[in-house]
């Protein structure tokens, strides 16, 4: 057995992860997420806590049944459908794209249910399908932009995204996961990174496009927790050659990994998700497809002010690898007019395309304004406007506009 594989298996057996706050009982909802909003437990709890414009009773019997099952057995599940439509100006190729996805996800509390040291099985299965020849995830390059409009909205079809065990310990101040992970649920997390709930442009998501992330559903593990009252640490490792559409094919035959270590500061564990400054170091090996190895540093600061305002500053530096950008700086702000009814977000990004990936290209500037609005507990809509100055792959155009609409329906 190769040394790297042995190390990887040992890491899984130890089971580490950056989950940073113990969960309450399965029916006691909380709006203090422990990881990204896309992590299955957080997504389910946030959907339960939504404060919509209109309180629909259409699916009330189903929801009451689901909650009763969760209270009795610890089995929590959800089903949603999302669609995204986007059009761009002055594209040398296709100028519009649309796609949808259905997701079945949940968590089953099987150990120490209702206690700070609970353990649960977490899963997420999806089908991502395009309505057009080019999906939204590919329209950026089609229009000459080094970037992704709604990265998850592809034509990948049926895929596994999550299948892992999550275990809290030390009275909920530390936790571990091991199995098939989505690294973006853990690394460089901030409130508006979710492509289902926050910004649609990947520049404003995990890693600020200056992190060479692996596919989700990557076999891996991680650990994280609080050191004292104001410092947290986390670290993880995942398979860099993962294929979510066929995650069990050639399992463990490769020895290429994406690894990260993150150190952060927060006023208190209960505020970690909202008030946070952190530094993330990552490294990725050369992959089976020939993408070179590389490393990088990402930094992030964000703060929740008066339950309404959420300013943030984020940046990244990459050396080699296959990331979109090798330098990236992002500033922006989120605003919540009514608690848990939606958010208005505005962000600006300066980025230098990665020379290893694209050669020597000019700098690129991206701006996005979006408004996610919760019409009912089941339905949220998000119109978005984006302006790209100097799209790096289309030097004949000095600017590019993108107009999009995201719709999410959840049961």
N, C-alpha and C positions, 0 to 999 in steps of 0.2 A: 504494500500500500504506500502511495506517495506521501511524503511528510506533510504536505499541505492538506491533503485529504484527512490524514490522521488528526491534525490540528482542528480541522473543521468539524469532524465528528465529535471530538472532545468538547468543542464549544457548544454544540447542540445538546450534549448530555448535561453540561453544566447549566444550560438554559438561561441566556441573558437577554434583557430587553429594557428599553427606556420608558416603560410605563411608570408614571411618577406619583399617582395618588390612588389610594384604595377606593374601590367602588362601594357604593351603598348597596342595600338589598336590591333585588332585581326589579321591584316595583317602586322603589323610592328614586324618583328621577332627579337628576342634577344637571345644572348648566355650567358646571365647572369641569370642562373636559380635561382628560389626563394626557391625551395625545392629539393628533390631528382630528378634525371633524370627520374625516373619511374613515377613521378607525371604527370598526363595526359597532362597538358598544357606545361610543360617543354619538355616532350618527343616529342610532335608535333613540337614545335619551334626548338628544336635541330635537328630533322629530316629535317626540311626546310633549316637549315643553313649548313648542311653537305657539305664538300668540297671533293668530290670523286676523285679517280684516273681517272675515265672515266665518262664523262657527257652523260648519256644515255637519249634519247628522247622517250623511249618506252612508258612511262606513262605520257608524258608531257600534252596531252589534258585533261586527268583526273585531273591532279594536277592544271592546269589552271582553270578548272571548280570549283574544291574545293576551291581555293583561291578566286574566284569571289563570290561564295556563302558565304564564311566567311566574306568578305568585306561588302557584302550587308546585311547579316542577323546576323552576329556574331556567326554562327554555324560552328565549327571546328571539323573535325573528321579524324580518321585514321584507317587503317587496317594493321596488320602485322602478319607474321608467323615466328616462331623461332623453330629451332631444335637443339638438343644437343646429341652428341655421345661421349661416354667415355669408356675406357678400363683400367683395373688395373692389376697389377702383383701380384702374390703370394696371391691370395684371397682364403680363405677357402670355399667360396660359389661362387656365380656368379661372373664372371670377366669382364662383359661388360654390358652396358645399353644404351638405347637411347629413346628419346621421343620428342614430338613436342607440340606446342600450337599455337592457333590462337586467336588474340585479336582484338576486336572492341572497340575503345575508343575515347573520345573527350570531348570538353567543349563548352558550349553555353552561350555566354555573353548576358544576358537578362536585366541587370540593369546597367545604367550609362556606356554603351559601349563606349570604346575609352577614358575613363577618369581614373585617378588614383584610384577612388573609385568604380570600376566596381564590379558587382556580376555575378556569372556564375554557371550553373549546370554542374557537372563533372561526367563522367561515364566510366566504363571499364567492359566489359563482355568477358569471356575467355572460351576456351575449351582446357583442358590439357589432353593429351593422350600419352600413352606409346607404343613404338614399340616393347618392350621386356617384359618378365615376371616381371622383376624388373626394375623400372624406375631409372633414374640417382639420384633422391633424396634419394632413398633407397640403392644405391650401396655402400655408405660409410659404413653403419652398416653391410652389406652383406660381405664386405671385412675386417671387424674387426677394422674399423676406427670410432672413436667418432667424426663424422662430416658429412657434407652434400656436395656432389658434385652437384652444381646447384639446390638449394632448390626448386625453383618453378616448375622444370621439373618433374612432377608427373603423376599419372593416375587418377586425380580427376574428369575428364570430365567437363561438363558445370558448370560454376560457375560465381557468381557476385563478382567483386573485388572492384569496386568503384561505389557509387551513392550518391553524396553529393553536398551541396551548399557551394560555397566559396565566401566570401564577404570581399573586401578591404575597409578600412576606414582610417581616419586621414591622408588623402592625400597619401595613399598607404604605410604608414609606419607600419600599423597594419592590420591584417586580421583575418578572422574566417572561420572555416568549421564545418559543422554538417551533419551527415548522415552515410552512410556505408563507412568506411575509411580503408585504409591500413596504419597501424601505421608506417611502415618502410618508407613511403613517408615523414614523418615529424620528427621522433625522431632520434637523433644521425646520422644525414646525413653528408656524405662527398662524394667527387666527384667520387670515384671508387667503390662505394657500389653496383651499379646496377648489378643484375645477367643477364641482357640483354646487357649491354654495358661495364661493368667493369670486376672485378674478377669473376670467376665461383665458387670458394670455399666459403662457408658460413663463414669461419673464418675471411674473409676479407670484410664482409658485415656489415649490421646494428648490433650493439651490440657486435661485435667481438665474437659471439657465447656465450657470457656471459651475455645475456639478455633473459629473458623468454618471448619472443614475442607471442602475440596472432595470430590467423589466421587473414588474411586480410578479407575485407568485414565485419568488426566488427562495429556494431552501436556505434557511439561515436561522440566526438566533441573536439575542442581545440582552443586555442587562442595564438597569438604570435606577437611580434613587437619590434621595436627599442625603447630603453630608452636612449635618447641622441644620439650621433653620432656613438658610438663605442660599445655599449652594447645592446644585445638583450635577450629577455626571451620568453619562450614558455611553455605551459602546455596542457595536454590533458588527456582524459579518454575514453576507449573503452570497449566493452563487451568482457570478457575473455572466454566466452563459444560459440563464433561465429562459424558458419558452412557456409563457402562460397558457398557450393553446395546447401544449403537450408537456406538462410539467414533469411527468414521470418517465419521459423518454430519455435514455442515456443518463439516468439519475446517478450523480456522483462520479461520472466518468471524467469530468473535467476537474481542474484544480485552479480555476481563476476566480478571484473573489473581489467583492466590493466591501471595504471595511471603513468604519467611522468611529471617531471618539468626539464627544461633545461635552463642554463644560459651560454651565450657565449660572446666572444669579437672578434671584427673584425675592420680593419682599417676604414671601411665605409660600409654603407648598400649595395652599388653596388659591394663590394668585399666579401660579407658575405659567398658566396658559395665556394670561392676559397682560402680565407685567414681567418682562423677561429680557435679559440680554445674554447672548450666548456666542460661543466661538466653536466652530465645527471643523475638525480635520478629517479628510477622507483620502483613501488611496484605492485605486482599482488596478488589477493586473491586466496584462495583455489578454485579449479575448480570443476565442476560437475563430471568430470571423476576421481576425487580423487587426482589430482596433487596438491601438497602442496603449500601454499602461500610462498612468499619470496620477497626479495628486492635486489637492487643492485645499484652500481655506475659505470658509464662509462665515460671515458675522451677521448678527441680527439684533436689533433693538426694537421693542414695541411696548406700548403702555396704554392701559385702559383708563380713560379720564372721564369722571362723572357719569359713568354708565352710558356714554354717548359717543365719545371721540376715541379713535384708535390710530394715533400716528405711528409710523414705522420707518426705519432706515435699515436697509439690507445691502449686502455686497458679497462678491465672490472673486476669488483668484484661482486660476487653474493653470497647471503646468502639464502640457501635452494632453493625453487621453482623447476622448471623442465627444467632449461637451460641445454645446452650441457656441458658448462664449468663453473666452479666456479671461476677460475682465468684465465685471458687472457691478453697477451701483444703482440701487432702487430706493426711491423715497415715495411716500404716499400717506394717505389717511383714509380711515373708514369712519362712517357716521351712522349711528343707529337712532333714527327719529323716534321710534316706538320700541320698547324692549321686546326682543325676540320676534319682531314682525318683519325683519329684513334689514338690509344695510346698503348704504351708498358708499362706493369705493372709488378712489382716484389714485392713480399711480403713474410715476414717470421712471423710465429706465434708460440708462446709458450703457451700451454694451459694445465690446470689441470682439468680433467673431474669432473663434478659435482657429489659429493659423494651421494647427495640425489637422483640423477637420476640413477647412475651406480654403487654405492658402491665405495670401495677404489681401484682406478686404478692408474697406473703410469702416469707421465706426457707425453705429446704428442707434437710433433713438426711438423709444416706444412709449406711448401714452395710452392709458385706458381709463374710461369712466363707465361704471356699471351701477345698476340699481336692482338688487334682488328684493322682491316683494312677496310676502306670504299672503296669498289671497284667502286660502283656506288651509287647514292643517294638512290637506292632501295635495295642494297645488301651489307651487311657487313659480314665478316668472322672473327672468333676468334679462332686460335689454342692455346692450353694451355698445359703446362707440370707441373705436381705437384709431389712433393716428400714428403712423410710422414715418419718421423722417429719414431719408437716405437709406432705403432698403438695400442691403449690402449686395444681394445677388442680382439686382436690377439697376445698374448705374444710369440707365437712360431716364429713370424717374427719380425726382427729388422727394416724393412723398407718396404715401399709400394710406387710404382710408379703409376701415373695415367696420361693418355694421352687423351686429349679431343679436340673436334671441335664443335664450336657453329656457327650456320648460322642464319642470320636474314634477312628477306625480308619484306620491308614496301611499301605500296602503297601511 
